[in-house]
Amino acid sequence: MQKDNILFIGLDTHKEFTQVAYCLDHRTSDINDLGRIQSTKTGFVKLARQLQSKFPQATLHFVYEAGPCGYWIYRLLTSLGHCCFLVAPSLIPKKPGERVKTDKRDAQKLARLLKNNDLDPIYVPEPEDESLRDLSRAREAAMQDLNDAKRQLKSFLLRNNIQYKGTANWSLKHLRWLTEMVLPHPCQQIVLQEMIHSISERTNRLKRLDNELTHQVKKWRYYPVVKAIQAMRGIRLLVATGVISELGDLSRFDTPRKLMSYVGLTPSEHSSGGKRRLGAITKCGNGRVRRLLIEGAHSYRHTARISKELEVRQEGLPKEIVDQAWKAQLRLCRRYQRLIKRGKNYNLVVTAIAREMIAFIWSISREVVLPKVDPKTRLSRVPA
């Protein structure tokens, strides 16, 4: 990053207001406090115009912490032609003896760290990618709500010593048994009917989100990658959509090791004095991707083979991608069995398989040619 005539602006953002501090790129330049502005589009546009008129020769570089307010400030400032950086709060350097925290100090600290090039910006997804990620997360939340409702009903029946004699829970026979049940007290009967009604509503909600997600993902610009990585064992549509919607463009990672580290599947290390000590995985980055990968890694405990369902998912894919998927299955199944025979803990083995799965996902994604997006027209066009 060139620092010729650059004005560094730190923003400590909140729901209603934002604290602003700035400094020039000169070595002896002091950090100035500009006060508070309203956290609205008008407030940030007015701030950018004010600083540009005060420093006409300078390039404005904004920085603020990623938080619950989203990316709209980043998109607004970049649409005005200014540079903007988002940083993760956990990656901001902090002195051990720093005990005083105020909005003014936080804004000044961000401006100082950006000036010293001590901040690593995070990846900001496109609005289209973020919208599909929200849909994928909503589907997962609906699934969790449905499971919670089912657990509440089973706990209610267990407290009243009511047991189902059948084999398959939540089948049509089981649901018919629930609706025909008559409890001795009217209050308990009301509770039972409300729980059954809640399960029915949440089941329909999950079906609606499943249908909408299946429809919308096919129009997504990353759908070729989603379809390609489904050639691997343990990765179906929901897992593939969740992983790609959370990670976004995988081409920004130069090596698969960087992607492994990004999702927190690499072991922690504390080495010193010629001794190398490896610990548990770092668990940094996106926890949802890490969980989806670990769920898919359980399927490699079985012998390597191409099932009918996997063969259907591989139809229409290039031979290079299918070959890589088969290579991944052979390697991961052998590695799983080898680690188990060595007496490794089951959770450790599954985590090791998940770490290699993301490497094969990175490799397969590089074989897919994505349509290029014109940032001005936002229209997709296939490269020549």
N, C-alpha and C positions, 0 to 999 in steps of 0.2 A: 504494500500500500504506500503510494507516494504521499509525502507530507508537505508538499509545497503549497503554501497558502490554503491550508485546511483549517476549518473551524470545527472543533470537536464539541458536540452538544450531548450532555448526559440528561436523560429523562427518567425521573422516578415516577412511574405511572400509577395512578389509582383510579377508582371508579368515577369520582367526581372531579378531581383535579390532578395536575401533574406538576411536579417540581422540576425546574429547569436550571442547569448550570452549563457554562461553556468556557473554553479556553482556546487560544491560538496555538499554532504549531511551533512557536518560538521557544527556545530552551528556557528563557527567563519569564515566560508568560504565566501570569497568575490565573487561577480558576475563579471565574466571576459567577456570582449567583444572580439569576434573572428573576427569581420569584416563582409564583405559581400561575398556571393558566388553567382554563377549563378543559377537561378531557372530552372535547367535542371536535368535530371536523373543522368547524370554523376557528376554534382556538389554535389548532395546529397549523392551519393554513396561514393565519395571522402571524404566528410565531416565525414560520419560515420566511415570510415576506419581511418581517421586522429585522431578522438577522441578516437576510440577504441585502437589504438596503443599508444596514449599518456596516457590513463587511462586503462590499461589492466585488472585491477581487478574490474572495475566499470561496472554497467549495465546502458545502455543509455536510458533515458526517454525524448522523444521529445514532444514538445507542440507548437501548432500554432493556429491562429484564423481561423474559417471557413469563407470562402469568395467565390468570383466568380471563383477562380482557381480550385475548385472541390476537390476531395478526392485523387488525384493520389499521392500526397506526403505521405499521410497516408498509402496508400496501398504499396508504394515502401519501406518505412521504416519498416513496419511490415513484408514484405516479406523477408527483410534482417535479421529478427529475433530480432528487437528492439521494444521497447514499444513506442507508439505514441498516443497522445491525441489531440482531436479537441475540441475547446471551442467556444461557441457562443459569439460574441463581446458584446452583450447586457448583458451577465451574468458575465463579468469580473469586479471585484470590482474596483471602481475608487474613489479617494479622492476628496472631493468637491473643495479643493483649488488647485488641480493639473491643471495648465494652460499651461505647456510646454509639447509638444508631438513631439517626434522624433522617427525614426526607431530604433535607439540604445536604447532609453529608453523603447520602447515597447518590444523589445526582452528581455531586462533585467527584465522588470516587469513580463513577462510571466514565465521566469525561476524562479523568486522569489516566485510567487504565486503557481507554481507547487510544489516547495520545501516545502512551508508551507501548502500544501494540501488545498488551498483555491479555487480550480477550479473544476467545475463539467463538465466532458467530455460529448459530445453529441454522439448520435447514428450514426454510419456510415453504410449505406446500402451496401449490396453486389453489385458487378457490374451488375449482372443480374437484381436485383431489381431496381437499378438506371436506367437501360436502359428501363424497362417497365414504370417507372415513367416518363421518358422523352417522351415516346410515348403517355401516358395519358395526359400529359401537352400539347403536340403538338396538340392533338385532341381538347382540350379545346380552345387553341389559334385559331385553324381553325374555331371553332364555333363562337368565338368572332369576327373574321375578317368577316365572312359571315353576322353576324348581323349588323356590322358597314356598310358594303356595302349596305344592304337593307335599313338601316336608311338614308344613303346618297341619295339613289334614291327616297325614299318617301319625303325627304326634298326638293329635286329638283323639284318634281312634285307639291308639295304644293306651292313653290315659283311662279310657273307658273299657278296656279289655275287650276290644272288638277286633277280630282277626279275620283276614280274607283267606279262605281255604283254597283258592285257585293258585296257579303258578305264575301267571304274567300280570304284573301290576300295570294299571292304566291302559289295559286293553278294553275293547268294547264290552266284554263280559264283566270286567272289573268296574267300569263306569256304570253299567246297568245295575250292578250290585249296590253301588253307592247310592244311586237315585231311589232304589226300592227299599233302602234301609229306614227303619222306624225306631227312633230312640225313645226312652221312657219319659223324658222331660221335654216340654215344649221349647224351653230355652236352648237346650242342646240341639233340638231339631232345627231351629233357626240358624244356629251356628254352622251346622253341617250343610244346610242348603246354601248359605252364603259362601262357604268355602268351595263347594262344588261350582257355584256360579262364578266365583273368582277364577278358578282353574279354567273353566270354559272360555271366559273372556280373554285370559292371557294366552290360551292356546290359539284362539283366533287372531290375536294381535301378532303372535309369532309367525303364523302362516302368512299374514299380510306383509310383514317385513321380509320374510323369506322370498316371497314372490317379487316384491319390489326390488330387493337387492339383486336377485337373479336377472331381472329386466334391466336395471340401471347399469350393472357392471359390464354388460355387453356393449354399451355405448361409450364406455370409458376409454380414454386414450391408452391406458395401461392394460387393457384387456388382453392383448397378445401375450404380455408377460404372465398375467394371471392364468391364461390357458396353457402356456408353455410349462410352467412349474407344476401344473397338475399331472404332468407325465411322471412325476416322482411318487413313490409310494408314501402314503401317510399324508398327502396334501390334496384335499378336495377343494371344491369351489369356495366354501366359507373360510377355510384356513388360508388358501391362496389370496383371497380378497383381503382378509384381515392383515396378512403380512405385507402385501404390496401397498395397501392404503396407509399403513402406518409408516413404512420406510420410504415410500415415494420412489424417486429416481435412484436406482441402484448404481447407475454409471458414475455417480459422484465418488464412489469408493474405488480407489486404485487397485487394491488387493483384497482378497477375501478375509485376510486377517483383520483389516480395519473394520470390516462389516461385523466380524465376530466380536470385536471389542466394542463396537457401537451398541450391540444388543446385550452386552454384559454377560457373554458366555465364555469369556476367557478367564483363566484362574488368576486370582490376586497373587502378588509377589512381594516379599519383603526380604531382599537379599542384601547382604553387607559382609565385608571382610572375607570374601572368598566363599561364603556360604550362600546357597540358593534355597530359599524357602518359598514354596508354593502353597497357597491356601485355597479357600472356596472361590467360586466364581464371583466376579465383581458385582453383578446384578445392577450395573449402571444402564442408562439408556432406556429403551422402551420395554416395559415389563410385559405388555400384552403380546408383543412379537415373541418374546422369550417363552411365554406360556404356550402359545400356539405351536411353536416349534417342538417343545417338549411333549406336548400332546401327540403330535405326529410322529415323534421318535419312538413311541411305544410299539408302533406297527412293525418295526424292524427286528422284533424278537422272534418272528417266524422265519421260515425258510424262504429264500429268494424265489419269487415266481411272479408271473404276469397273470393276474386274475382277469375275469371278464370285465369287471368294472374298470380296472386300470387300462385294459385294452381299448375300451370305449373312449376313455379320456385321452388316449394317445392318438386317436384317429385324426388324420389331417395334419399332424405335426411333422416338421422336417425330420429326416432320418438322424441328423446330428443331435437333435434334442432328445429323441427317443433313445439313442445310443448312450448319451450322457446319463439319462435317467436309469437305464439298466446298469451302467457302470456304478452309479451311486448306490443302487440297491444291493449289488453284489458286495461292494466294499463295506457298506454299513451293516449288512447282515453278518458278514464274517467278523467285523470288529465287535459287534454286539456279543456274539458267542465267545470270541476270544477273551473279552474283558470279564464276562461272567465266569468262564472256566478259571480265570486267574483269581477269583474270589473277590472281585470288586463289588462295592455296594451297588444295589440296583439303581438308586437315584443318580449315582455318579455315572453309571454306564449310560443311562438315558440322556443325561446332560451332555456327555461326550458325543453321542450320536446327533443330538440337536445342534451342537456346534459345527459338526461337519455338514449337516443338512443345509445350513445357511450358506456354506461355501459352495455347495452344488447349485443352490438357488442363484447365487451370484454368477456362477459360470453359465447357467442356462439363460439367464437374462441377457447376457452379452451376445447370445446367438439370435436374439429377437430384434428385428428392425422396427422401431416405433415411428409413427407419423410425427413429423416436426410441426411445432405449433408456432405460428407467427404471433409475437407478443402484441402487435398493434391491432391485428384483426381478430386474434384468438380463433383462427380457423386452422384446422388440421390439414396438412398436405403431405402426401407420400413423397419421400425423397427420390430423386431421379436415379 
